[in-house]
Amino acid sequence: MEKKHIPILIFSFFLLKHIAGANADCSPASCGPNEPHVRFPFRILDLQPARCGFPGFDLSCDEQNQTIIQLPSSSLPYIVNSISYLEQLIYIDPGFCQPNRIVSVNITDTSFSDSNLMMQNYTFFNCSQNYSTLYPVVRFPCLSTGNYSVIAIVTDSYNPGYVPPNCEFMKRIVVPILPNGVLSQELELMWSTPYCKSCEREGISRGAIYGLSIGIGVPTLIFIISLAYYLSYKRKGHNGSHNQRVVEDNSGM
């Protein structure tokens, strides 16, 4: 082995050691045994270093060891039910089963505001059991009893002044809904940046790449990539020269 390659091998050793340490620090974490596994682009405050998550994707654990997300425009925390990293969806409980929490969900200035979610208006009604309506409704059994039912109707689908027979107006809210989606006791929030679907399908850890760039610096990462390209180029050049010498030797025989 040529002496000029020794510094490169030493550098590579320490680089690989750094990468291994970064991956260990950014391993998936959870608030409890039945809670979602949290990894890039999300991270759990106080459990995972800042470089393990993308800005704006911070989660936390409450006193009941539930996974919580706090949207900047809301004073209310939301429970995270699950996360689909392949579909880039996070499923949250808006708390609509508590009458005092039937409020709008604002995703302005969040990591989900640049996705294709649309803001939809819904009106909630408290109706007796013999109510009737010409419009599709979303029922909330968790708010209903044997004497009355709580329903929600897309406000844009009817005259805003309309009240179904045997119903009383409760509240009008605005919530983010996926295209062709409907309101339910669980909201789906989609993110488009960072885009990780292709990495998820191929099993590549986007978090490791991001964490490495933060941990050692972008210029260093660029240098590493350039060094790898240079070594690959030199190797190809060496192989080409070697093959050419072989051809020349054979032709002179």
N, C-alpha and C positions, 0 to 999 in steps of 0.2 A: 504494500500500500504506500502511495506517495505521501511524503511529509506534508505537502501543501493541502492535503485533504483532512489532516488531523484537526485543525481548527474548525472546519465545517462540521465534522463529526461531534466535536465537543459542544458546539453551538446547538446542533440538532438535539443532542441529549438533554440539555437544559431546557430547550424549547418544548420537547415532548413532556418533560417533567412538569413544566408550567401548565401545559394543556391538560394533563391528567389531573393536576390540582384544581384547575378551573372547573372541569367537569364534575369533580367530587363536590365542590362547593355549591354547584348549581343543580344538584340532583333534585328530582321532584319532591315536593313536600305537601303536607295536608294538615288541616286543623284538627282532624280526628279520624278514627278508623273508617267511618262511613262517609267522609267528606271527599270532595273532588280532589284528584291529584293535580297539584299546581306546578306548572313549568312554563318555560318561555312561550309566549311573550309575557305571561303573568308571573308575578312573584308575590310571596307572602311577606309583608313587613315584619321585621324582627326575626324571621326564620331563614330568609334567603337574601344574599347580598344584592345591592342595587343593580349590579351589572348582570344579574341573572334574569332581569325582566326588562321589557321595553318601556320607555317613559309613558306614563298614563295608564299602566296596567297593574297598578298596585292593589293587592287584596289584603285582608287582615282577618284575624280570628276574634270572635266576640267571647264573652264570658261563658257561653254555652258551647264553646268550641265549634261554632258554625262559621262557615266561610262567608265573609262579608265584602261587598264592594260599595264604595262611597262615590257617588257621582258628584262632580264639582258644583252643579247647579241645584243640588238637593240637600236638605238638612237631614234627610232620612237615609239610613243605611239599608241596603238590600241584601237578602240572603242569596248566595249562589248555590243553585241546585246541582248544576253539572256544567261541564265545559266540553265542547267538541272541537278539538284542535284541527281535525281534518276539514270540517265544514266552517271553521272559524266562527263559532257561535258560543255564546255564554248564556245560560238559562238562569234567570233570576226570578225570585218571588217578589212581586211588587207589593204584597201585603194587602191585596184587595179584599181578602177575607176578614179584614178588620175595618169596620165602617169608617173610622176616623182616618184610615189610610187610603181611601179612594181618592187619590190625588194624581195630577198629571205627572208623567215621567219625562223629564227634560234631559236630552242627551247632547245639548249644545256644548261645544268646547270639550267634548270627551273623545275618547279613542274610537267611538262608534258613530260619530257624526258624519264621517266621510264615506260611510257605507251606503248601500241602496235601501236602507230602511226608510219608510215613509211615516210621517206623523199623521195619525188618524184620530178623529174626534168621536168620542162615545158618550152617550147619555145614559145614566143609570136611573131606573125606576123601581119603586117598591109597589108591587101589585098584589091584589088578592088572588086567590086560587082560580077564580073564573075569569081571569083577564084574557084578552084577545088582541091580536095585532096583525096588521098586514105585512109587517116587515120581519126579516130574520132577526132573531134575538140570541144573545149569549146569556145563558143562565148561570147563576152563581149559587149552587146548593149550599155552600158554606155560609152564606148570609141569609138563607131562607129557612122558614119553619113550616109547620103544618098549616098555618093560617095565611102566610103570604110568601111571595117569591120575589127575589131581586133579579132583575134582568138588565142587560145593556144593549143598546141599539146604536148602530153607526149613525151618527148625527147627520152626515151628508146624504144619507139615503132617504130622508124624510123631511117634511116641513119642521124647522126648528121649534115651532110653537106647538107641534103635535104632542099629545099625551095619550097613550093607549087607554081604552076604557078600563075602569077599575084600577087605575095605576096613579101613583103620585111621583112627581119629579123628585129625584134625590140630588144628583150632581152631574156636571158635564166635565169631562177631562180629555186630555190629549196624550196619547201614548205612541211609542214607536212600534210599528208593525212591519213584518216582512212582506214583500209583494205577494199577494194572494193569501196572506195570513189572516188570522182572526184573533180577536182578544180572548184571553183565557186567564187562568189563575197563575200562569207562568209566562214571562216575557222572554223573547229571544232577541238578544242583541248581537249584531254582526260587526266584525272589524275587517277592514281591508288592508290596513297597514299596521304592522309588517305583514307582507303576503308570504305565508308559509305552507300553503297547500301542497305545492310540488315537493317541498322538503319532507312534509309528513308522508306523502305517498312513497317517497324513495327512502324513507327511514333516516334522513340526514338531520342531525341536530342543529337547527338554526340557532338555538340558544348558545351552543358551544362556540359557534363562529362569532356571534355578537359579543358574548362574554369575553372571548379572546381578544377581540378588537378593543374592548373597553379596558381590559386588564393590562395589556401590553402597549396599547396605543395604536391608532390607525397607521401612522407612518411606519412603525415597526412591522405591522402586519403586511403593509405594502412591500416592505423590504424583503420579508420572508417569501412572499409570492414571487417577487422578482428573482430572488436567489434560487428558488426552486425551478423557475423557468430557465435561468442561466445554466444551472447544472444539467437540466434536461437537454438544453441546446448543445452544451459541451460534450455530453455523452453521445448524442447523435452524431456530432462532428467527428468525435474520436472513432466511432464505429464506421462512419463513412470513409475516413482516411485509412483505417485498418483494412476494410474491404477492398479499397482501391489498390493498396499495396499487395494484397493477395492476388488480385487480378493481374497486376503487373509482373509479379513473380512467376505466376503460372504462364503468362504469355512469353516470358523469357526462357522458359524451359524447353 
